Amino acid sequence: MEFFNWIGDASPWLWLALGIVLVAFEILAPSFILIWPGLAAMLIALLTWLMPGLSGQALLTIFSILSIALLFAGRALMARVEQDEPQAVLNARGLNMVGRDAKVLSVSGPQGKVEIDGVQWPVTWEEGTMPEVGGWVRITESSGVSLRARAR
């Protein structure tokens, strides 16, 4: 019971310091886990400043509930933000080529080379497609640096 009395008598500055330490650890090791109890501790600091007579059990209970609620709310918010962001294709340049037209540079059976924006790409022709050199094809798929195309 002495521990709960100590928590109940603790200054709001102690809760604020705990919140700052937890947020600082989050900055050092970004995992989006420690920030939520850190924010909860800061809210408890505000609560103990506004209502100084709360018991240690009440403060720890409110801190626990706030930490869990903020964790779930934060995870839901982060999932929604990540879902709204377009997927980065910086290291998958071939994906940007799908749907574009390309000029045929060479044909060697079911494979060849095409040019898009001045860059040559290896390409495989779709079945039944045999383009002519100098003609145009539409890129339909991308696998690494190899493209798949069909005649326009």
ROSE-4610 file (N, C-alpha, C; in Angstrom, 1 decimal, always signed):
// ROSE-4610
residu = [M/M/M/E/E/E/F/F/F/F/F/F/N/N/N/W/W/W/I/I/I/G/G/G/D/D/D/A/A/A/S/S/S/P/P/P/W/W/W/L/L/L/W/W/W/L/L/L/A/A/A/L/L/L/G/G/G/I/I/I/V/V/V/L/L/L/V/V/V/A/A/A/F/F/F/E/E/E/I/I/I/L/L/L/A/A/A/P/P/P/S/S/S/F/F/F/I/I/I/L/L/L/I/I/I/W/W/W/P/P/P/G/G/G/L/L/L/A/A/A/A/A/A/M/M/M/L/L/L/I/I/I/A/A/A/L/L/L/L/L/L/T/T/T/W/W/W/L/L/L/M/M/M/P/P/P/G/G/G/L/L/L/S/S/S/G/G/G/Q/Q/Q/A/A/A/L/L/L/L/L/L/T/T/T/I/I/I/F/F/F/S/S/S/I/I/I/L/L/L/S/S/S/I/I/I/A/A/A/L/L/L/L/L/L/F/F/F/A/A/A/G/G/G/R/R/R/A/A/A/L/L/L/M/M/M/A/A/A/R/R/R/V/V/V/E/E/E/Q/Q/Q/D/D/D/E/E/E/P/P/P/Q/Q/Q/A/A/A/V/V/V/L/L/L/N/N/N/A/A/A/R/R/R/G/G/G/L/L/L/N/N/N/M/M/M/V/V/V/G/G/G/R/R/R/D/D/D/A/A/A/K/K/K/V/V/V/L/L/L/S/S/S/V/V/V/S/S/S/G/G/G/P/P/P/Q/Q/Q/G/G/G/K/K/K/V/V/V/E/E/E/I/I/I/D/D/D/G/G/G/V/V/V/Q/Q/Q/W/W/W/P/P/P/V/V/V/T/T/T/W/W/W/E/E/E/E/E/E/G/G/G/T/T/T/M/M/M/P/P/P/E/E/E/V/V/V/G/G/G/G/G/G/W/W/W/V/V/V/R/R/R/I/I/I/T/T/T/E/E/E/S/S/S/S/S/S/G/G/G/V/V/V/S/S/S/L/L/L/R/R/R/A/A/A/R/R/R/A/A/A/R/R/R]
num = [1/1/1/2/2/2/3/3/3/4/4/4/5/5/5/6/6/6/7/7/7/8/8/8/9/9/9/10/10/10/11/11/11/12/12/12/13/13/13/14/14/14/15/15/15/16/16/16/17/17/17/18/18/18/19/19/19/20/20/20/21/21/21/22/22/22/23/23/23/24/24/24/25/25/25/26/26/26/27/27/27/28/28/28/29/29/29/30/30/30/31/31/31/32/32/32/33/33/33/34/34/34/35/35/35/36/36/36/37/37/37/38/38/38/39/39/39/40/40/40/41/41/41/42/42/42/43/43/43/44/44/44/45/45/45/46/46/46/47/47/47/48/48/48/49/49/49/50/50/50/51/51/51/52/52/52/53/53/53/54/54/54/55/55/55/56/56/56/57/57/57/58/58/58/59/59/59/60/60/60/61/61/61/62/62/62/63/63/63/64/64/64/65/65/65/66/66/66/67/67/67/68/68/68/69/69/69/70/70/70/71/71/71/72/72/72/73/73/73/74/74/74/75/75/75/76/76/76/77/77/77/78/78/78/79/79/79/80/80/80/81/81/81/82/82/82/83/83/83/84/84/84/85/85/85/86/86/86/87/87/87/88/88/88/89/89/89/90/90/90/91/91/91/92/92/92/93/93/93/94/94/94/95/95/95/96/96/96/97/97/97/98/98/98/99/99/99/100/100/100/101/101/101/102/102/102/103/103/103/104/104/104/105/105/105/106/106/106/107/107/107/108/108/108/109/109/109/110/110/110/111/111/111/112/112/112/113/113/113/114/114/114/115/115/115/116/116/116/117/117/117/118/118/118/119/119/119/120/120/120/121/121/121/122/122/122/123/123/123/124/124/124/125/125/125/126/126/126/127/127/127/128/128/128/129/129/129/130/130/130/131/131/131/132/132/132/133/133/133/134/134/134/135/135/135/136/136/136/137/137/137/138/138/138/139/139/139/140/140/140/141/141/141/142/142/142/143/143/143/144/144/144/145/145/145/146/146/146/147/147/147/148/148/148/149/149/149/150/150/150/151/151/151/152/152/152]
x = [+0.8/+0.0/+0.9/+2.1/+3.0/+3.3/+3.4/+3.7/+2.5/+1.3/+0.1/+0.0/+0.4/+0.4/+1.4/+2.6/+3.7/+3.2/+2.5/+2.0/+1.0/+0.1/-1.0/-0.4/+0.7/+1.3/+2.3/+2.6/+3.6/+3.1/+4.1/+3.9/+3.5/+2.7/+2.4/+3.7/+4.8/+6.1/+6.7/+6.4/+6.9/+6.3/+5.0/+4.2/+4.7/+4.9/+5.4/+6.8/+7.6/+9.0/+8.9/+8.1/+7.9/+7.4/+6.5/+6.0/+7.1/+7.9/+9.0/+10.0/+10.3/+11.3/+10.8/+9.5/+9.0/+9.0/+8.6/+8.6/+10.0/+11.0/+12.4/+12.9/+12.5/+12.9/+12.2/+11.0/+10.4/+11.2/+11.7/+12.5/+13.8/+14.4/+15.6/+15.4/+14.3/+13.9/+12.5/+12.3/+11.0/+10.2/+9.2/+8.4/+6.9/+6.6/+5.2/+4.5/+5.3/+4.7/+4.8/+6.0/+6.3/+5.7/+5.3/+4.8/+3.4/+2.6/+1.3/+1.3/+2.1/+2.1/+2.8/+3.7/+4.3/+3.2/+2.4/+1.3/+0.3/+0.0/-0.9/-0.3/+1.0/+1.7/+1.6/+1.7/+1.5/+0.1/-0.9/-2.3/-2.5/-1.9/-2.0/-1.4/-0.3/+0.3/-0.7/-1.4/-2.4/-3.6/-4.0/-5.0/-4.7/-3.4/-3.0/-2.8/-2.6/-2.5/-3.9/-4.9/-6.3/-7.0/-6.7/-7.4/-6.3/-5.7/-4.6/-4.9/-6.2/-6.5/-6.8/-6.5/-6.7/-5.8/-6.3/-5.5/-4.5/-3.5/-2.5/-3.1/-4.1/-4.8/-5.5/-6.2/-7.0/-6.1/-5.0/-4.0/-3.4/-3.0/-2.5/-3.5/-4.7/-5.8/-6.1/-6.2/-6.4/-5.3/-4.0/-2.9/-2.9/-3.2/-3.3/-4.3/-5.5/-6.6/-6.3/-5.7/-5.3/-4.2/-3.2/-2.2/-2.7/-3.6/-4.2/-5.1/-5.9/-6.8/-6.0/-5.0/-4.2/-3.4/-3.0/-2.3/-3.2/-4.4/-5.3/-5.8/-6.1/-6.4/-5.3/-4.1/-2.9/-2.6/-2.8/-2.6/-3.6/-4.8/-5.9/-5.6/-5.2/-4.9/-3.7/-2.7/-1.5/-1.9/-2.7/-3.2/-3.9/-4.8/-5.5/-4.6/-3.6/-2.7/-1.9/-1.4/-0.5/-1.4/-2.6/-3.5/-3.8/-3.9/-4.1/-2.9/-1.7/-0.5/-0.3/+0.1/+0.4/+1.6/+1.6/+2.8/+4.0/+5.1/+6.3/+6.8/+7.2/+7.7/+9.1/+9.8/+11.1/+12.1/+12.1/+13.0/+12.4/+11.2/+10.6/+10.2/+11.2/+10.9/+10.1/+10.2/+9.5/+8.0/+7.5/+6.1/+5.5/+6.3/+5.9/+5.7/+6.2/+6.1/+4.8/+4.2/+2.9/+1.9/+1.3/+0.3/+0.9/+2.2/+2.9/+3.2/+3.3/+3.7/+5.2/+5.8/+7.2/+7.6/+8.7/+9.1/+10.0/+9.7/+10.4/+11.8/+12.9/+14.2/+14.8/+14.4/+14.9/+13.9/+13.8/+13.0/+13.8/+13.8/+14.6/+13.7/+12.8/+11.8/+10.8/+10.6/+9.6/+10.2/+11.4/+12.0/+12.5/+12.8/+13.4/+13.7/+13.9/+14.2/+13.3/+12.9/+12.1/+12.7/+12.3/+12.8/+11.6/+11.8/+10.8/+11.6/+11.3/+11.9/+13.5/+13.9/+15.3/+16.1/+15.4/+16.0/+15.6/+16.5/+16.2/+15.8/+14.8/+14.3/+14.2/+14.6/+14.3/+12.8/+12.3/+10.9/+10.6/+9.5/+9.0/+7.7/+7.4/+6.2/+5.1/+3.9/+2.8/+2.5/+2.0/+1.7/+0.9/+1.2/+0.5/+0.9/+1.9/+2.3/+3.7/+3.9/+5.2/+5.3/+5.8/+5.9/+7.1/+7.0/+8.1/+9.0/+10.3/+11.2/+10.8/+10.8/+10.3/+8.8/+8.1/+6.7/+6.5/+5.3/+5.0/+4.2/+4.5/+3.8/+3.4/+2.5/+2.0/+2.5/+3.1/+3.7/+2.5/+2.4/+1.3/+1.7/+3.0/+3.5/+4.9/+5.3/+6.7/+7.1/+8.3/+8.9/+10.4/+10.7/+12.1/+12.4/+13.4/+13.8/+13.3/+12.5/+12.0/+10.5/+10.2/+8.8/+8.1/+6.8/+6.0/+5.1/+5.0/+4.3/+3.4/+2.5/+1.6/+1.6/+1.3/+1.2/+0.0/+0.1/-1.0/-2.1]
y = [-1.2/+0.0/+1.3/+1.1/+2.3/+2.8/+1.8/+2.2/+3.1/+2.6/+3.4/+4.8/+4.9/+6.1/+7.1/+6.5/+7.3/+7.8/+6.9/+7.3/+8.4/+8.2/+9.2/+10.6/+10.6/+11.8/+12.4/+11.7/+12.2/+13.4/+14.2/+15.5/+15.3/+16.2/+16.1/+16.1/+16.7/+16.8/+15.4/+14.5/+13.1/+12.4/+12.6/+12.0/+12.6/+13.9/+14.6/+14.1/+13.9/+13.4/+12.0/+11.2/+9.8/+9.8/+10.7/+10.8/+11.2/+12.2/+12.7/+11.6/+10.8/+9.7/+8.7/+8.3/+7.3/+7.8/+9.0/+9.5/+9.6/+10.0/+10.0/+8.6/+7.6/+6.2/+5.8/+6.3/+6.1/+6.7/+7.9/+8.5/+7.8/+7.2/+6.4/+5.1/+4.5/+3.2/+3.2/+3.8/+4.0/+2.7/+2.5/+1.3/+1.6/+2.9/+3.3/+2.5/+2.2/+1.5/+2.4/+2.9/+3.6/+5.0/+5.5/+6.9/+6.9/+5.9/+5.9/+5.9/+5.1/+5.3/+6.6/+7.1/+8.4/+9.5/+9.5/+10.4/+10.3/+9.0/+8.7/+9.3/+9.2/+9.7/+11.3/+11.9/+13.3/+13.7/+12.9/+13.2/+13.0/+12.0/+11.8/+13.0/+13.6/+14.8/+15.9/+16.1/+17.1/+16.8/+15.6/+15.2/+15.4/+15.0/+15.2/+16.7/+17.5/+18.9/+19.5/+19.0/+19.5/+18.9/+17.7/+16.9/+16.3/+17.1/+16.5/+15.5/+15.2/+14.3/+12.9/+12.5/+11.1/+10.1/+8.9/+7.9/+7.3/+6.6/+6.0/+4.9/+4.1/+3.1/+3.7/+4.8/+5.4/+5.9/+6.5/+7.1/+5.9/+4.9/+3.7/+3.1/+3.0/+2.4/+3.3/+4.6/+5.5/+5.5/+5.5/+5.4/+4.2/+3.0/+1.8/+1.8/+2.3/+2.4/+3.3/+4.5/+5.5/+4.9/+4.2/+3.6/+2.7/+1.8/+0.8/+1.4/+2.4/+3.1/+3.8/+4.6/+5.3/+4.4/+3.2/+2.3/+1.8/+1.4/+0.9/+2.1/+3.2/+4.4/+4.8/+4.8/+5.2/+4.2/+2.9/+1.9/+2.0/+2.2/+2.4/+3.6/+4.7/+5.9/+5.7/+5.0/+4.8/+3.8/+2.9/+2.0/+2.8/+3.7/+4.5/+5.4/+6.0/+6.9/+6.1/+5.0/+4.2/+3.7/+3.4/+2.9/+4.0/+5.3/+6.4/+6.8/+6.5/+6.9/+6.0/+6.5/+5.7/+4.8/+3.6/+2.8/+3.3/+3.3/+3.8/+2.8/+3.3/+2.4/+2.9/+3.6/+4.1/+3.1/+1.9/+0.9/-0.2/+0.1/-0.8/+0.0/+0.4/+1.3/+0.6/-0.7/-1.4/-1.3/-1.2/-1.1/+0.2/+1.2/+2.5/+2.4/+1.3/+1.1/+0.5/-0.2/-1.0/+0.0/-0.3/+0.5/+1.6/+1.7/+2.7/+2.0/+2.9/+2.4/+2.5/+1.5/+1.4/+1.2/+1.7/+1.5/+0.2/-0.6/-1.9/-1.6/-2.0/-1.9/-3.1/-4.3/-5.6/-6.7/-7.7/-8.8/-10.1/-11.0/-12.2/-13.3/-13.8/-14.8/-14.2/-14.9/-14.4/-13.3/-12.8/-11.8/-10.7/-9.6/-8.5/-7.3/-6.2/-5.0/-3.9/-3.0/-1.9/-0.7/+0.5/+1.8/+2.6/+3.0/+3.9/+5.1/+6.3/+7.5/+7.4/+6.8/+6.7/+5.6/+4.8/+3.7/+2.4/+1.5/+0.2/-0.8/-1.6/-2.6/-4.0/-5.1/-6.4/-6.7/-7.3/-7.6/-9.0/-9.5/-10.8/-10.5/-11.0/-10.8/-11.7/-11.3/-12.1/-13.1/-14.3/-15.3/-14.7/-15.1/-14.6/-13.2/-12.6/-11.2/-11.3/-10.8/-10.7/-9.3/-8.4/-7.0/-6.8/-5.7/-5.4/-4.4/-4.4/-3.4/-2.0/-1.1/+0.3/+0.4/-0.7/-0.6/-0.2/-0.2/+0.2/-0.9/-1.1/-2.2/-1.5/-2.2/-1.7/-2.6/-2.1/-2.9/-3.4/-4.7/-5.2/-5.7/-6.1/-6.6/-6.2/-6.3/-6.0/-7.0/-7.6/-8.5/-8.2/-7.5/-7.0/-6.0/-6.3/-5.4/-5.9/-7.0/-7.5/-7.2/-6.8/-6.4/-7.4/-7.4/-8.2/-7.2/-7.5/-6.5/-7.2/-6.5/-7.0/-5.9/-6.2/-5.2/-4.4/-3.1/-2.2/-2.4]
z = [+0.0/+0.0/+0.0/+0.5/+0.5/-0.9/-1.8/-3.2/-3.8/-3.6/-4.1/-3.4/-2.1/-1.5/-2.1/-2.4/-3.0/-4.4/-5.2/-6.5/-6.3/-5.4/-5.2/-4.7/-4.0/-3.5/-4.5/-5.6/-6.5/-7.2/-7.5/-8.2/-9.7/-10.3/-11.7/-12.5/-12.0/-12.7/-12.9/-11.9/-12.0/-13.2/-13.4/-14.5/-15.8/-15.8/-17.0/-17.4/-16.4/-16.7/-17.2/-16.6/-17.1/-18.6/-18.9/-20.3/-21.2/-20.8/-21.7/-21.9/-20.8/-21.0/-21.9/-21.8/-22.7/-24.2/-24.4/-25.7/-26.3/-25.4/-25.8/-26.2/-25.5/-25.8/-27.2/-27.4/-28.7/-29.8/-29.6/-30.6/-30.9/-29.9/-30.0/-30.7/-30.5/-31.1/-31.6/-32.8/-33.3/-33.6/-32.7/-32.9/-32.8/-32.4/-32.2/-31.1/-30.1/-28.9/-27.7/-27.5/-26.2/-26.3/-27.4/-27.5/-26.8/-26.9/-26.3/-24.8/-24.1/-22.6/-22.3/-23.1/-22.8/-22.9/-23.9/-24.0/-22.8/-22.4/-21.3/-20.0/-19.8/-18.6/-18.6/-19.8/-19.9/-19.5/-20.0/-19.6/-18.1/-17.5/-16.1/-15.3/-15.9/-15.3/-15.2/-16.4/-16.4/-15.4/-15.4/-14.5/-13.0/-12.6/-11.2/-10.9/-11.9/-11.7/-11.4/-12.2/-12.1/-10.9/-10.6/-9.5/-8.6/-7.7/-6.9/-5.9/-5.6/-4.5/-4.9/-6.2/-6.6/-6.0/-5.7/-5.1/-6.1/-5.5/-6.4/-7.2/-6.7/-7.4/-8.6/-8.3/-9.4/-10.5/-10.1/-11.1/-12.0/-11.3/-12.1/-13.0/-12.5/-13.4/-14.6/-14.3/-15.4/-16.4/-15.9/-16.7/-17.6/-17.0/-17.8/-18.9/-18.5/-19.5/-20.6/-20.2/-21.3/-22.2/-21.6/-22.4/-23.5/-23.0/-23.9/-24.9/-24.5/-25.5/-26.5/-26.1/-27.0/-28.0/-27.5/-28.3/-29.5/-29.1/-30.1/-31.1/-30.5/-31.4/-32.3/-31.7/-32.5/-33.6/-33.3/-34.4/-35.5/-35.1/-36.1/-37.0/-36.4/-37.1/-38.0/-37.6/-38.4/-39.6/-39.4/-40.4/-41.5/-41.1/-42.0/-42.8/-42.1/-42.8/-43.8/-43.4/-44.4/-45.5/-45.3/-46.4/-47.4/-47.0/-47.9/-48.7/-48.2/-49.0/-50.2/-51.3/-52.4/-52.2/-52.7/-52.5/-53.3/-52.7/-53.3/-54.3/-55.5/-56.5/-56.9/-56.0/-56.3/-56.7/-56.1/-56.4/-57.4/-57.9/-58.8/-60.0/-60.7/-61.9/-63.0/-63.1/-64.1/-63.9/-62.7/-62.4/-63.0/-63.1/-63.7/-65.2/-65.8/-67.2/-67.7/-66.8/-67.2/-67.7/-68.8/-69.5/-70.4/-70.5/-71.4/-72.7/-73.7/-75.1/-75.2/-76.0/-76.1/-77.6/-78.0/-79.4/-79.5/-80.4/-80.5/-81.2/-80.5/-81.0/-81.7/-81.1/-81.7/-81.4/-82.3/-82.1/-82.3/-81.3/-81.4/-80.9/-81.7/-81.3/-80.3/-79.2/-78.2/-77.3/-77.6/-76.8/-77.6/-77.0/-77.7/-76.8/-77.4/-76.6/-77.1/-76.1/-76.4/-75.8/-76.2/-75.6/-75.1/-73.8/-73.2/-72.6/-73.0/-72.5/-72.7/-73.7/-74.0/-73.3/-72.6/-71.9/-72.5/-72.7/-73.3/-72.2/-72.5/-71.6/-72.3/-71.6/-72.2/-72.1/-73.1/-73.2/-73.7/-73.2/-73.7/-74.3/-75.6/-76.2/-75.8/-75.7/-75.3/-76.5/-76.1/-77.2/-78.3/-79.5/-80.7/-81.1/-80.4/-80.8/-81.3/-82.5/-83.1/-83.7/-83.0/-83.5/-84.5/-85.2/-86.1/-85.5/-85.9/-85.4/-85.9/-85.0/-85.3/-84.9/-84.7/-84.3/-82.8/-82.4/-81.1/-80.4/-79.1/-78.3/-77.0/-76.3/-75.0/-73.9/-72.9/-71.8/-70.9/-70.7/-69.9/-68.5/-68.3/-67.1/-66.8/-65.6/-65.2/-64.2/-64.4/-63.4/-63.3/-62.2/-62.1/-63.2/-64.0/-65.0/-66.4/-66.4/-67.6/-67.8/-69.0/-69.2/-70.1/-70.2/-71.1/-71.9/-73.2/-74.0/-75.0/-75.6/-76.7/-77.7/-78.9/-80.0/-79.8/-80.2/-80.0/-81.0]
